[in-house]
Amino acid sequence: MTAALVQVRNVPAQVHRALKARAAERGESLNAYLLDLLAREVARPTVAEVLARAERRAGRAEVSVVDVLGEVRAERDEELARRLAR
């Protein structure tokens, strides 16, 4: 794996201080802290990726969530009615 150089300009002083403090709290250099922060951000799916995944899954579903919840609610109501009738 090759590494690339990323440079961020015009970082406000208070942001820089906060980042350095957070890195120090973890016992890391600012560089190591920022690399971890960037890696975690990239590992999280974007909203578009989540929606696309949901759309693919929805295409495979034979029953909608609304239908399933309706059936569960009906079964629960029937059970409650039986208990109250005793």
Residue frames relative to the residue before (quaternion, step in Angstrom):
aa qw qx qy qz dx dy dz
M 1.0000 0.0000 0.0000 0.0000 0.00 0.00 0.00
T 0.2592 -0.7569 0.5796 0.1547 3.55 -0.84 0.97
A 0.3356 -0.7342 0.5585 0.1906 3.52 -1.17 0.59
A 0.2265 -0.7541 0.6027 0.1296 3.54 -1.16 0.66
L 0.4255 -0.6771 0.5401 0.2621 3.52 -1.24 0.46
V 0.0653 -0.7672 0.6379 0.0164 3.56 -0.93 0.96
Q 0.0782 -0.7920 0.6052 0.0170 3.53 -0.86 0.99
V 0.1413 -0.7758 0.6117 0.0640 3.54 -0.91 0.95
R 0.1721 -0.8076 0.5602 0.0656 3.54 -0.68 1.09
N 0.8345 0.2606 -0.1870 0.4481 3.50 -1.38 0.35
V 0.2404 0.7537 -0.5639 0.2370 3.57 0.96 0.87
P 0.4453 -0.6930 0.4877 0.2891 3.61 -0.67 1.00
A 0.6123 -0.5954 0.3819 0.3533 3.57 -1.03 0.82
Q 0.6700 0.5011 -0.3191 0.4453 3.61 0.90 -0.82
V 0.6229 0.5162 -0.3390 0.4801 3.59 1.09 -0.65
H 0.6375 0.5293 -0.3182 0.4606 3.57 0.97 -0.88
R 0.6614 0.5030 -0.3042 0.4659 3.58 0.91 -0.91
A 0.6589 0.5107 -0.3118 0.4559 3.59 0.93 -0.87
L 0.6531 0.5068 -0.3134 0.4674 3.58 0.96 -0.83
K 0.6486 0.5067 -0.3166 0.4714 3.58 0.96 -0.85
A 0.6488 0.5182 -0.3205 0.4559 3.59 0.97 -0.83
R 0.6630 0.4997 -0.3082 0.4645 3.58 0.94 -0.85
A 0.6263 0.5206 -0.3338 0.4746 3.57 1.03 -0.76
A 0.6606 0.5110 -0.3066 0.4566 3.58 0.92 -0.91
E 0.6184 0.5527 -0.3404 0.4430 3.60 1.02 -0.77
R 0.7190 0.4085 -0.2318 0.5123 3.55 1.12 -0.70
G 0.4751 -0.6879 0.4322 0.3382 3.57 1.27 -0.03
E 0.5438 0.6072 -0.3871 0.4309 3.55 1.18 0.60
S 0.5264 -0.5621 0.5125 0.3798 3.50 -1.32 0.23
L 0.6424 -0.5033 0.3933 0.4235 3.55 -1.25 0.33
N 0.6326 0.5407 -0.3291 0.4462 3.59 0.98 -0.81
A 0.6768 0.4821 -0.2970 0.4705 3.61 0.85 -0.95
Y 0.6377 0.5307 -0.3232 0.4552 3.57 0.98 -0.84
L 0.6899 0.4776 -0.2810 0.4658 3.58 0.86 -0.95
L 0.6157 0.5343 -0.3503 0.4611 3.60 1.03 -0.71
D 0.6603 0.4931 -0.3058 0.4769 3.58 0.94 -0.86
L 0.6358 0.5365 -0.3186 0.4544 3.57 0.98 -0.86
L 0.6756 0.4808 -0.2882 0.4789 3.58 0.93 -0.89
A 0.6474 0.5210 -0.3226 0.4531 3.59 0.95 -0.83
R 0.6538 0.5009 -0.3176 0.4700 3.60 0.97 -0.81
E 0.6401 0.5275 -0.3264 0.4534 3.58 1.00 -0.78
V 0.6816 0.4823 -0.2873 0.4693 3.57 0.92 -0.88
A 0.6323 0.5473 -0.3325 0.4361 3.60 1.10 -0.62
R 0.6250 0.5274 -0.3405 0.4641 3.61 1.17 -0.49
P 0.4292 -0.6994 0.4945 0.2864 3.59 -0.84 0.86
T 0.4923 -0.6358 0.5039 0.3154 3.54 -1.17 0.60
V 0.6679 -0.4708 0.3744 0.4383 3.57 -1.26 0.25
A 0.6460 0.5256 -0.3202 0.4514 3.58 0.94 -0.87
E 0.6527 0.5075 -0.3165 0.4650 3.61 0.99 -0.79
V 0.6461 0.5114 -0.3181 0.4689 3.59 0.97 -0.82
L 0.6693 0.4964 -0.2993 0.4648 3.59 0.92 -0.89
A 0.6406 0.5180 -0.3251 0.4643 3.58 1.00 -0.79
R 0.6430 0.5131 -0.3168 0.4722 3.59 1.00 -0.82
A 0.6519 0.5095 -0.3123 0.4669 3.59 0.97 -0.85
E 0.6438 0.5237 -0.3207 0.4566 3.56 1.00 -0.80
R 0.6431 0.5116 -0.3248 0.4682 3.59 0.99 -0.81
R 0.6723 0.4906 -0.2981 0.4675 3.58 0.96 -0.86
A 0.6312 0.5439 -0.3374 0.4381 3.59 0.98 -0.79
G 0.6256 0.5533 -0.3340 0.4370 3.57 1.07 -0.68
R 0.6940 0.4691 -0.2726 0.4733 3.58 1.15 -0.55
A 0.5702 0.6250 -0.3823 0.3715 3.57 1.17 -0.49
E 0.3119 -0.7490 0.5586 0.1724 3.55 -1.00 0.89
V 0.7604 0.2162 -0.1106 0.6024 3.57 1.24 -0.51
S 0.4141 -0.7139 0.5012 0.2601 3.55 -0.95 0.82
V 0.6284 -0.5302 0.4152 0.3892 3.54 -1.24 0.44
V 0.6145 0.5528 -0.3430 0.4463 3.57 1.03 -0.77
D 0.6563 0.5055 -0.3119 0.4651 3.59 0.95 -0.84
V 0.6499 0.5149 -0.3108 0.4647 3.58 0.94 -0.89
L 0.6723 0.4887 -0.2991 0.4687 3.57 0.88 -0.91
G 0.6204 0.5422 -0.3364 0.4560 3.57 1.05 -0.71
E 0.6621 0.4968 -0.3011 0.4734 3.57 0.96 -0.86
V 0.6428 0.5121 -0.3215 0.4704 3.58 0.95 -0.85
R 0.6521 0.5083 -0.3139 0.4668 3.57 0.93 -0.87
A 0.6532 0.5115 -0.3182 0.4587 3.61 0.93 -0.85
E 0.6496 0.5032 -0.3174 0.4734 3.60 0.97 -0.83
R 0.6448 0.5184 -0.3166 0.4640 3.57 0.98 -0.84
D 0.6594 0.5066 -0.3049 0.4643 3.59 0.96 -0.87
E 0.6369 0.5202 -0.3240 0.4678 3.61 1.02 -0.80
E 0.6517 0.5105 -0.3078 0.4690 3.58 0.96 -0.87
L 0.6459 0.5115 -0.3132 0.4723 3.58 0.97 -0.84
A 0.6472 0.5158 -0.3167 0.4636 3.58 0.96 -0.86
R 0.6360 0.5220 -0.3233 0.4674 3.62 1.00 -0.79
R 0.6683 0.5001 -0.3023 0.4603 3.58 0.92 -0.87
L 0.6731 0.4944 -0.2968 0.4631 3.57 0.98 -0.80
A 0.6418 0.5385 -0.3155 0.4456 3.60 1.15 -0.64
R 0.5596 0.6288 -0.3894 0.3739 3.63 1.15 -0.37
